[in-house]
Amino acid sequence: MTTIVRNLQLVRDRITTACFAANRNPATVRLLAVSKTFGADAVADAATDGQRAFGENYIAEGVEKVLALRAQAGMPALEWHCIGPVQSNKTRLVAEHFDWVQSVDRLKIAQRLSEQRPAGLPPLQICLQVNIDGGANKSGLAPGEVLALAQEVSQLPNLVLRGLMAIPEPGADFDADCAVHAKTKALFDEINAAGVLSVAMDTLSMGMTADLEAAIHSGSTMVRVGTAIFGKR
Ligand SMILES: *Cc1c(COP(=O)(O)O)cnc(C)c1O
């Protein structure tokens, strides 16, 4: 067994344990393996153990891996999530090569992704990135801006609004992490309850290597884990 496969199994155990502690069904939490800075070989290794969803932050690097893995004989179809900032001049590459974009925080970017999504592909799955703890240098919408953008994005033809994504700063302890994740969960519930979306959001993407237990405790449906699977960057 490779180190990556062993790590992957340890992360799955953490997810299962966190779900039981929170009285949740482990099937309600998906694992996104964040492969940024690691090569196609690392992704292929994780895929041998059944991992299918991978997250990339840097567009050019991500596209290179998407193409390399698609060309590998016997490789099952993988699901690629863009989780890093998307500038206007990169939307076409993203629309052509990724399945999900979790880092949408402007209408203009969403419109371009919808316009540039190739006709033969299913709609792009979208999460809006929320700056839930108000970090000054961080991308993401202020919580008060999310509802309006959610409504607009949900009407774009080649996108499907799936949910929210947040990357809060690590807190002092489990309770502090839970408190900030609970804010994202409350916003998610509030938007679904507002009745402005024709289809409710089903994805709350929060929790990374350091805080996945707190995120699952707070209602995360997708944890994005890099370091604990692939090692230090
Ligand atoms: C790098 C990254 C992760 C993974 O972080 P780890 O701490 O290595 O698990 C998750 N989400 C986003 C948006 C990232 O940029």
The ligand as an SDF file (V2000), in Angstrom:
LIG
                    3D

 15 15  0  0  0  0  0  0  0  0999 V2000
   -5.1090   23.9910   -0.1350 C   0  0  0  0  0  0  0  0  0  0  0  0
   -6.5720   24.0390    0.1070 C   0  0  0  0  0  0  0  0  0  0  0  0
   -7.2330   23.0280    0.8290 C   0  0  0  0  0  0  0  0  0  0  0  0
   -6.5280   21.8660    1.4790 C   0  0  0  0  0  0  0  0  0  0  0  0
   -5.8680   22.2930    2.6410 O   0  0  0  0  0  0  0  0  0  0  0  0
   -5.1010   21.2670    3.6220 P   0  0  0  0  0  0  0  0  0  0  0  0
   -4.9230   22.0560    4.8610 O   0  0  0  0  0  0  0  0  0  0  0  0
   -3.8200   20.9160    2.9440 O   0  0  0  0  0  0  0  0  0  0  0  0
   -5.9790   20.0940    3.8110 O   0  0  0  0  0  0  0  0  0  0  0  0
   -8.6080   23.1090    0.9400 C   0  0  0  0  0  0  0  0  0  0  0  0
   -9.3100   24.1230    0.3790 N   0  0  0  0  0  0  0  0  0  0  0  0
   -8.7130   25.1080   -0.3090 C   0  0  0  0  0  0  0  0  0  0  0  0
   -9.5420   26.1790   -0.9050 C   0  0  0  0  0  0  0  0  0  0  0  0
   -7.3320   25.1060   -0.4510 C   0  0  0  0  0  0  0  0  0  0  0  0
   -6.7490   26.1110   -1.1220 O   0  0  0  0  0  0  0  0  0  0  0  0
  1  2  1  0
  2  3  1  0
  2 14  2  0
  3  4  1  0
  3 10  2  0
  4  5  1  0
  5  6  1  0
  6  7  2  0
  6  8  1  0
  6  9  1  0
 10 11  1  0
 11 12  2  0
 12 13  1  0
 12 14  1  0
 14 15  1  0
M  END
$$$$
